[in-house]
Amino acid sequence: MARRRMAAPDPSFDREVALAIGIARRLRRPMKTFAFELRRELGWESLSSRAVYSWESGEARVPAVALLAAAKVTARSVDQLLETARRMEIWGLFPGE
């Protein structure tokens, strides 16, 4: 049986997802509220503010389920968050600027 090779991660998409998390976080201020709502939506026992910051900065990859949960807690679609991230990236802006 032939093995399938996994495609290499796309750094530009990872960056868009990181920006989308940053946008979602700013829609649900403060950080503690966002982290709490995200943790509750994910069904995780814990989620630190540091973990969310590491997703935003690109230090850690954003789990797909976290992007879905962020969309739900902000009442936006994943597409809306990613489109906003793409526009910000084109304009050279980052969340908070």
Secondary structure, DSSP 8 states (H G I E B T S, - for coil): ----------HHHHHHHHHHHHHHHHHS-SHHHHHHHHHHHHT-S---HHHHHHHHHTSS---HHHHHHHHHHTT--HHHHHHHHHHHHHHT--TT-
